[in-house]
């Protein structure tokens, strides 16, 4: 089994740390960008250009390994969305601290900018197992929202990231669903919850948003007889120009997504969950999808379940994207 810091520590703990760091990063971002860094190395992914700059040096991997890490994340995003979200991305890789990828933050600056940190002793295995850079790149593929809708921005990245990696052949569906079943309950409303728009707790922002996306995916596939899913809705939003450089109202984004699937799932679900708790029967949902959690924590799939085909369709392998070489 391969390990990275993201597996040695609970994934949910790291997501919480990322949320804290995102705020702190805004304070020192300007000065960070002025510090000495290597000249940019430009690479092409799905026809988009990524200018990668390194601040510091690694001692366990070569620059080729780091560029492969960037390609790997970019390929997963291209696979899910059918294109890279922005024409040009600036990516600063800050090398410091202990081994592993520590977290990042994404901005609309200059058409798209990501700052991410990893330790000097990070190994190839840790880079190959990383999910954080993919998570940050997914933020590029949705419009900027009002603060009270931050849950949909984070929810999409939490939900889509592992699916994109499965579709790109970087992660197994078994491992993905294992992690989703384990972590999704953190998105359930607690006492005093006032709906996703009015409960800005960590659990509701990240996993409550991911729960919204899961429900939207399942319901869309049910209503379209598996012809469309959340992936089609998100591709439709991106195709309409809805990337991180744009400020949209959430209603507009959902209307565009619904148009792409020929349903009203996103709009209807938002009405259900925006201002009231609306808990989800996750146990029933896993059974419906044919996901059985065993006593030892492992999972097994039940192909005879009512929505087993929906589960398979969500992570179905996609045509590999084409990209240039560094």
Secondary structure in CASP SS format (residue, H / E / C, confidence):
PFRMAT SS
TARGET T0000
AUTHOR 0000-0000-0000
METHOD secondary structure of the structure
MODEL  1
X C 1.00
X C 1.00
X C 1.00
X C 1.00
X H 1.00
X H 1.00
X H 1.00
X H 1.00
X C 1.00
X C 1.00
X H 1.00
X H 1.00
X H 1.00
X H 1.00
X H 1.00
X H 1.00
X H 1.00
X H 1.00
X H 1.00
X H 1.00
X H 1.00
X H 1.00
X H 1.00
X H 1.00
X H 1.00
X H 1.00
X H 1.00
X H 1.00
X H 1.00
X H 1.00
X H 1.00
X H 1.00
X H 1.00
X H 1.00
X C 1.00
X C 1.00
X C 1.00
X C 1.00
X C 1.00
X C 1.00
X E 1.00
X E 1.00
X E 1.00
X E 1.00
X E 1.00
X C 1.00
X C 1.00
X E 1.00
X E 1.00
X E 1.00
X E 1.00
X E 1.00
X E 1.00
X E 1.00
X E 1.00
X C 1.00
X C 1.00
X C 1.00
X C 1.00
X C 1.00
X C 1.00
X C 1.00
X H 1.00
X H 1.00
X H 1.00
X H 1.00
X H 1.00
X H 1.00
X H 1.00
X H 1.00
X H 1.00
X H 1.00
X H 1.00
X H 1.00
X H 1.00
X H 1.00
X H 1.00
X H 1.00
X H 1.00
X H 1.00
X H 1.00
X C 1.00
X C 1.00
X C 1.00
X C 1.00
X C 1.00
X C 1.00
X E 1.00
X E 1.00
X E 1.00
X E 1.00
X E 1.00
X E 1.00
X E 1.00
X E 1.00
X C 1.00
X C 1.00
X C 1.00
X C 1.00
X C 1.00
X E 1.00
X E 1.00
X E 1.00
X E 1.00
X E 1.00
X E 1.00
X E 1.00
X C 1.00
X H 1.00
X H 1.00
X H 1.00
X C 1.00
X E 1.00
X E 1.00
X E 1.00
X E 1.00
X E 1.00
X E 1.00
X C 1.00
X C 1.00
X C 1.00
X C 1.00
X C 1.00
X H 1.00
X H 1.00
X H 1.00
X H 1.00
X H 1.00
X C 1.00
X C 1.00
X C 1.00
X H 1.00
X H 1.00
X H 1.00
X H 1.00
X H 1.00
X H 1.00
X H 1.00
X H 1.00
X C 1.00
X C 1.00
X C 1.00
X C 1.00
X E 1.00
X C 1.00
X C 1.00
X H 1.00
X H 1.00
X H 1.00
X H 1.00
X H 1.00
X H 1.00
X H 1.00
X H 1.00
X H 1.00
X H 1.00
X H 1.00
X H 1.00
X H 1.00
X H 1.00
X H 1.00
X H 1.00
X H 1.00
X H 1.00
X H 1.00
X H 1.00
X H 1.00
X C 1.00
X C 1.00
X C 1.00
X C 1.00
X C 1.00
X H 1.00
X H 1.00
X H 1.00
X H 1.00
X H 1.00
X H 1.00
X H 1.00
X H 1.00
X H 1.00
X H 1.00
X H 1.00
X H 1.00
X H 1.00
X H 1.00
X H 1.00
X C 1.00
X C 1.00
X C 1.00
X C 1.00
X C 1.00
X C 1.00
X C 1.00
X C 1.00
X H 1.00
X H 1.00
X H 1.00
X C 1.00
X C 1.00
X C 1.00
X H 1.00
X H 1.00
X H 1.00
X H 1.00
X H 1.00
X H 1.00
X H 1.00
X H 1.00
X H 1.00
X H 1.00
X H 1.00
X H 1.00
X H 1.00
X H 1.00
X H 1.00
X H 1.00
X H 1.00
X H 1.00
X H 1.00
X H 1.00
X H 1.00
X H 1.00
X C 1.00
X C 1.00
X C 1.00
X C 1.00
X C 1.00
X C 1.00
X H 1.00
X H 1.00
X H 1.00
X H 1.00
X H 1.00
X H 1.00
X H 1.00
X H 1.00
X H 1.00
X H 1.00
X C 1.00
X C 1.00
X C 1.00
X C 1.00
X C 1.00
X C 1.00
X C 1.00
X E 1.00
X C 1.00
X C 1.00
X H 1.00
X H 1.00
X H 1.00
X H 1.00
X H 1.00
X H 1.00
X H 1.00
X H 1.00
X H 1.00
X H 1.00
X H 1.00
X H 1.00
X C 1.00
X C 1.00
X C 1.00
X H 1.00
X H 1.00
X H 1.00
X H 1.00
X H 1.00
X H 1.00
X H 1.00
X H 1.00
X H 1.00
X C 1.00
X C 1.00
X C 1.00
X C 1.00
X C 1.00
X C 1.00
X C 1.00
X C 1.00
X H 1.00
X H 1.00
X H 1.00
X H 1.00
X H 1.00
X H 1.00
X H 1.00
X H 1.00
X C 1.00
X E 1.00
X E 1.00
X E 1.00
X C 1.00
X C 1.00
X C 1.00
X C 1.00
X C 1.00
X E 1.00
X E 1.00
X E 1.00
X C 1.00
X C 1.00
X C 1.00
X C 1.00
X C 1.00
X C 1.00
X H 1.00
X H 1.00
X H 1.00
X H 1.00
X H 1.00
X H 1.00
X H 1.00
X C 1.00
X C 1.00
X C 1.00
X C 1.00
X C 1.00
X C 1.00
X C 1.00
X C 1.00
X E 1.00
X C 1.00
X C 1.00
X C 1.00
END
